[in-house]
Amino acid sequence: MAIENTSNERIRELVEKQRAFFATGVTRNVDRRVAQLKAFAAGLKKWEKPLCDALWADLHKCYEEAYMTEIGLVYAEIREAVRKTARWARRRSVPTPMTCLPSKGYIVREPLGCTLIVSPWNYPVQLLLNPLVGAISAGCTALLKPSPYVPTVSRTLEAFVADTFAEEFVGVVQGNREVNAELFRHRYDLVFLTGSPSLARILMEAQAPFLTPVVLELGGKSPCIVDKEADLKIAARRIAWGKSLNGGQTCIAPDYLFLHEDIKDAFVQAFRQELAGLYPDGTEQAHDYVHVVRDAALERLTGYLKDGEILLGGRYNRETRWMETTLLGGISPDSPVMQEEIFGPIFPVLTFRDRAEVAAFVNSREKPLAFYYFGKPEAGWELVGQTSSGGACINDTIMHIANSHLPFGGVGNSGMGSYHSERSFLAFSHERAVVRTPVWPDLAFRYMPYKFFRLVKKLL
């Protein structure tokens, strides 16, 4: 059942309510922020099963994967924010240079204000609620826009939010691109968007008249390099897991394989064996294998199969939207499968002879959200130093998102800004510079006619 669009009048009402509520100053109180975070955790506990059931209904995502990749990550963010929000919000003093004495400088972290959070369909719970943790801990209001492509999840999220928060504090808007266009017409103090570069451009154009700051978590074609010195068994297992997770529908999924030509055939065989180890009875009937989100996405993915030779997999079921993890060889770098983020379980395979080819190829394209290398760590560090990406793993995939002490975000076409842990708090905050100066002594050197300029020049 399709999502019903929120009316323009209702959107305007929510935006105005939240702006009026923020103006009261209530959300600035740190104790209240912590109380709301605790209510958030309690509400998530209450709605955990309905949310997991909804993820199964829309994505065939089993409870175990739903908890590990969605619900559990939100719990962890909330727990840390409850413990540390007071510390993050505390006024900080900074050193004072001699030329500024007897003043003293401070940094005051204040909430940006009324914010909009737009999330995609692939991790619809985590990618909507994790930014919300940052908004609440920073003292902002938040208008949430989930994806219409996962209607069961989006309706459940709306019910959860309505049951947990007052709408003037946290509200939900539902709908399609027309709703996005209406939402983007309104003024916010920050927009946090996870989605595609094309949607990000529409957002930035709409918000340009207001000079609204944005955090953009986008995507791109994340390379996965397997060098000739790599442990092929471990590499194949971790890559098969990273590509199969969420049915390949992960913004930081390894998008294409770059195999050293000496180990190509051996890696394909290892990948086949390790994938069979993950799914001994295959993926079609597997309880823990996520399906493609909708018919149009499956149609796009199956269209890529003609771009190369199927080395492994290639089967799909239109009725259930199942598609097995597929290796595709004989790929031209100019083929359609190499132009767009795949966002599915298809793995184009390219080969290289020298690592310099890898760096040149990656640098010739838009900066990806993730970069993966398997081989000697020193060679991995060398390639990391020669390229640019939002994040990277050496001898692993995906796991950089699991460490909340690391920033998660893109660069260039893959996004701007980062979040997780304290960075989520900072994403929704403004660091305000404040100088406090006593009325005495009132030093004369800064005043015209600059009688002490020679002394001041030596101090500067």
N, C-alpha and C positions, 0 to 999 in steps of 0.2 A: 504493500500500500504506500503510495507516494506521499511525500511530505507536503503539507499545506503551507503555502507562502504566508509569512507574517505580513500584515497590511502596512502600507506606508504610514498610516496614521498611528498604528501601534508602535512602529519603529521610532517615530518622532516622539511619542509619549515616553517611551523608555529612555531615550537619550536625554530628554528634558528632565525626567525624574532623577536620573543618575547625576546629572550636572547639579541640580538643586540639592541633592543629598550630599554630594561631595562638598558643596559650598558651606554646609553646616559645620564642617570641621570634625564631625564624629569619627570618620575613618582614620584620622591622624593619630588617635589615641592608641598607643602601643599595646596596652592591656586588652583593648577591644580587638585589635588585630589578632592577638594570640587566641582570644576566646573564639573568634570566627574561624581560625584555623582548626581549633579543636572540634568545633561544630562540623567543619568540613570533613575531618577524619571520621567522626561519628556517622555523618550522613553517608559517606562512602562505604562504611561498614554495612549500614542498613541496605544500601542499594547495590552492594557487590554482586549478589547472585543475579538480580535482574539485568545488570549491565553485562555480566558474563553470558547470560542466556541470549541477550540481544546480539552480542558479538558472534555467537554461534549461528544465530538465525541469519545474519547478514553476510558473514565472512567464512562460516564453517571453522571458526577459531575455537579450539578446545579450551577448557577451563585452565589447564596447566599453562598453555602459551598465553592466554589472556591475562592470567595473573602475573607471569614473569615479565611480559613485555608491555603491559598496560597498568593494571590495578596496583601491582606491587611497587612499581616505580613512583606512582603518585603517593602512596602511603609513605614511602621513604622521603620524598620531598617535603611532605607535610610535617613528618616527625622532626626533621632537621630545622624547618622553619619555626616550629613551636619552640624548640630549644634556643634558637639563635636570633630570632627577630629583634628582641630587645637589644642585643649586642650590635646587630647590623644597623639599627636605627639610632644608635647612640651618637651624640655630638662628639667630634674628634678635634683635638687641637693639633696644630702643625707647627714646625719650627719657624721662628721669626728671624729674618736677616737683620743685621745691624741697622741698615737704612730704614727699616720699618719700626724700630723701637720708638716709644714704649708700647706699641700696639701688640696685639696677639691675634693670630689667625685661627679660624675654625672651619671645619667642613660640616655642614648640616645636610643630612640626607632627607629630602622631603618627597612626598608622593607626587608623581606627575599629574595625577587627577583622574579624569574619566577616560577609560581605555576600551578598546575593541580587540577581541581575540577571535581570530578566524582559524578554524582547524580543518584538516583534510579527512579523508575517509579511511586511510590505511591503518592508522593507529588512532581511532576516533576518540577514545577515552583519554589516553595518555597525552595526546597532543592538544587537547582542549584544556584538561585539568592541570597539567604541570605548569603551564604559564599562569593559570589562575592562582596557584600557590604564590607565585612571585607578586602578582597584583595585590593579593590580600595582605601579604606580609609587608609590602611597601606602603600600604594605606590607600590604595586606589579603589575606585569602583570598576566593574567590568561588565561589558555587554558581550555575550558569547554567541558565536555563529558556528554551529556544527555543520557537517556535510550532509547534503540531501541524498547522497549515493548510498548511505547506510541508514535507511529510514528508521529501522527498529532501534538502533543504537541512539540516534539523534532524539527520537521521542522519549526514550528512557532517560537520556541525559537531561532533557528539559524537565521531566518529572522530578528527577533527583535534585536539580538546582532549585526548582520551585518549593520543594519540600524542606530544603536546607537553608536557603537565604531569602531575604527580602528582595524583591525585584529592583528596588531603587539602589540596591547594593550590588547584586549579581543577577543579571537577567539573561534570557535566551531569545534569540531571533532565529527563525527557521526559513529555509527556502532555497531557491535556485539563483541563477545568475542575475535575474532581475532584482531579487532581494539584495544581492551583493551590491549592485549598482546604486540602489537606494541607500543602503548602509553607508557606502563610501562617500555619499554626498554630505554627510553630517560631519561636524567638527569633533575631533577627539584630541586628547593630550598625548596619546600613544596608540599606535595600531601594531598588534603582534600577529603576524600572518605566517602560517605554515601552509605551503602550497606550491604552485608552479610559478616559474619566472613570468609567464604571460599574465597570470592573475596579479602578480606583484606589480607589474608595470601599470595595469589598470588602476590598482589601488594608489600607487604613487602619483599618478596623473590626477586622480580625483582629490587627493589630499594636498597636492602642491600649493593651492591657494592659501591653505592654512599653515603651511610649513610644518606639518605634523611629523614628529619623529616616528620611525618605523623600525621594528625588528622583523627581519625576513628570514625564514627558514625554508629554503627552496629544495634544490636537489642537483641533478646533473648525472653525467655518466662517470661513475666512480670506477677507476681501473683497478684490476687485481693482477699483480705481476707474480709469476712463479719462475724463479731463477733455477739454473741447473744444479745449484748446491742445495736446493730446498729438500727438506724431509717430505717426500711426496705423499706418504700416508697421512701424516699430520696435516699437511697443506690441503689435501683433497677433502679430509673430514671437516676441517674448519670452514673451507670454502663452500662445500656442499651444504653445511648447516646454515651459513650466512646467506646463501642464495635461496634456500628452501624456506627459511623463516618467513612467516606471513605470506607464503606463496610467492616470494620474490618481490612483494609489494611493500618495500621498505626504502625510504629515501636514501639510506646509507648502504643499501645492498650492493655487493660487488656487481657492477653492471656489465663489464666485459673482461675476458681473460686475456692476459698477455703472457704466453708461455715461451720459455726458451726453446728453440727449435730442437735441441738435443733431447729434451724430456717430454715433448708434446704427447707422443703415443703412450708413454708410460704414465703420464699424468691422467690422460683420458681413462685408461684402464683403472688407475687408482681411484679416480672420481666415481667410476661405475661401482666399484666395490664398496666404497665408503657410503655412497648414497643408498645402496642396498642394505648396509648396516644400520642406517638411520630409519629406513622404512623396509623391514624384512618382507612384508607382504605387498609392497608397492604403495603408491600414494593415492590411487583412485578411491579405495575404500578406507584409507587411513583416518583414524579419529583425529590425529594431530597434524594434518596437512591442510593448510588454508587454501580456499578456492578463490578464483578470480572474482572481483567485486561485482561486475555487471556484464551484460552481454556485449556492449560496445567495446569494453576493454578486452574481452576475449577475442572479439573480431580483429581488433588492432594487433593483438599478440600473434594470432595465427597467421596474420598477413606477413609477419617477419620470417616465417619458416621458409618462404621461397627465396630469401636472401642468401642462403648458403646450403651446405650439405649437413643433414642431421647425423651427428656422431653418436648421440645418445638421446633417448626420449622421443619427443615430438608428438605424443598422443594427447588427445583432449576429448572432453565430452561437453557438447554445447548445452545439454539439458541441465547438468549440475554445475557447469562452469569450472570443471576440473581441468587443469593442464599440468602435465608432469614436468619436472625439471629437465631442461633440454640443453644439450651442447650443440652448437651450430658452428661447423667449420667452413673453410673456403670463403671466408668473409672478406669483402672489399671494405676498406675504411670509408668509402663513399656511399655504401649501401644504406638504405633507410634505417636498418637496425642499429647502425652506428651513428645516426644523426640525432636521435631522440633518446631520452631516458626510457629504458624499457619498462620498468615497473611491473615485472612479472618474472616467471621462472625460466626465461630464455637466456642462455649464456653464449654470446658470440665469442669465438676463439681466434685470436691473432697470435702470430709468432714473432720473435725477435732473435737477433744474433748477439747484439751488444746492448748493454744498458743505456748507452748514449741514445740509442734509437727510442727507448722507452721515454726518457726525459723529453726528447724532442717532440715525440708524438703527443704526450700529455700536455706539454706547454703550447702546442699548436691549437689546442681546443679550449673551450670555456673551462674555468677552474671548477673542479668537482667538489662535492660535499665530503667525499671520503677518498682515501688512497690506501691501497693494501699491497704489501710486499711480503713475499715468502722467499727466504734464502738466508744468507749470512747477515747478521744484524748490522755490521759495519757497512755493507753494501746497501742495506735498507736505509740507514741514516744518510748515506750519500745521495740516494735518490730523493729522500725527503727534503734534503737541502737544495736540490736542483729543481724542485717542482713546488707547486702551491695547491693546497686543498683546505677544506674546512677542518678536517681531522684526518688522522692516519693511524694505521696499525702495522706493526712489523711482526710477521708470523702469526697473525690473527685477523679476524674480521669482526665488525660490529661492536666489539667490546669497549671501544672508547666512549660509547654513549652510556655504558653502565657505571662508569666512575664519575660520581657527581662532583668530584673535586676538579674535573677537567671541564673547560668550557665546551659547550656544544653549539655549533653554529657554522655558517658557510662563509664564503669569501667570493667576491665578484658575482658571477652569475648564479652561484649556489647560495647566496644570501648575504645578510649583513647583521651584525650583532650576535650575541651569544647568551645562553642562559644555563640553568641548573644551579642548585645550591645558592650561594650568595649572589652569583651573577644574575639569577632570576630576580632577586630583590633589587639589584642595581639597574636591571633593564627597565623596571617600572618606577625608578627614582630619579630625582635630580640632585646632584651634589652641589650644594649652594655654598659659595664662599662668603664667609662673614668675618669682618675685622672689628675687634673691639679695642677702642683707644681711650685711655684715661684722659681726663681734662688737664691733668698736670703730671709731668712737665710738658710744656708745649714747645718743642724744639724748633728753633728758628731757621735751621738749615734748609728746610723745604720751601720756605716762603721767598717771594721776590723781595728784594732784587738779587737774591742768590749770592750773598756775601761769602758764603762758605763753599762755593762751588768746587774749588781745587781739592778741598778735603773730601767732599762728596764724591768727586770723580775717582779718587783713589779707593773709595769704599765700594763703588759700583763694580 
